[in-house]
């Protein structure tokens, strides 16, 4: 950075108010969208920097101003989408900290809606990320499982039948089969199944089925 | 001078059946002029290439391995390779298809055994876990490497998954026990896939058989409820200890 008396102070740099910052942020968002689009079309390994640069209508030099390589760009894209999902989940929870079957339902509905609204990103996170690096999946899996475990603590009845660690895998496989079959716009119809999957370890078969059927 | 007995063929032509599934030395042609029928030579080449691509992809990863690596492991020439397959992907997909056929056959055989539906499903699961546990290369290829092939991978995954879960559709209690869950097979088998995936990714494929009791429960509970699933889990636990 050049020493310019006119340049904004450190605190200002963090908030993108100057046209330059806004431009850079918009550029980065274009790159992330281009990455998701290309991954959905030709997978991560088939994607080249040229594809991303072409899709985003930027120069190769601009790409490297934002990211050191393709993998770094992929991670930024999945992270940004995860943040978006987390935000949608928080917004959807009516009771703040309280986890109950109703908040599980509204959170699941919000997640499915967002996945259906952004098919490229859904494909990238659910289908592509495990192929790029299973570690990425572990990160977001732990996030979901933590939320489910918190729910278990507030749940009155505890069942030790189904393993909560496997709930995430069940949901992921179900969503992945829909994406692979080209049924992305039907994802919101999976709400009863996801409610059942999430509640099975805590309410048991009867309770989980009852909650799932409220959505039919 | 030469006869078919010159070939030390494994009991199964695919060479990917038993415990020592991928031992390529079991399926070697004698060197030089052997006077074997051309058809037999061709079949042997193809099967050795399929076994080799599984071994090499499990070792180095599908993306990192080359046709040259496959040729070296198979002891087959480049020209012969391209008579059988158009490229590395073609060869790898063919190997995966063969493995899926093989697994489907094993699951089908276990399912044909007499007994209650829950018992037969447990036996199918036991057969699957045992086969993967004794063939870590196969497990790695089917569960992890297959995903890295390209756009065709996710389509194949969906096809394979629905083929392997089709038997669950026979559950006699289904209509009563779980109305309103049209994707019940995915929900049930998803837990099995998730459990297997975690073991294979963490390099603990040999421990797969230990999952039998819990995965039996997870697979059955959506169909038959807690009581029947717990009973079958207890049988599986005894089976695992024995």
Interface residues (C-beta under 8 A of the other chain):
Chain A: X41 X42 X43 X45 X46 X127 X130 X131 X134 X159 X161 X162 X163 X166 X168 X169 X170 X171 X172 X173 X174 X176 X177 X179 X180 X181 X190 X192 X193 X196 X197 X200 X204 X205 X206 X209 X212 X213 X216
Chain B: X63 X144 X147 X148 X150 X151 X153 X154 X155 X157 X158 X161 X162 X178 X179 X180 X181 X182 X183 X186 X187 X189 X190 X191 X193 X194 X195 X197 X198 X201 X214 X217 X218 X221 X222 X225 X226 X229 X230
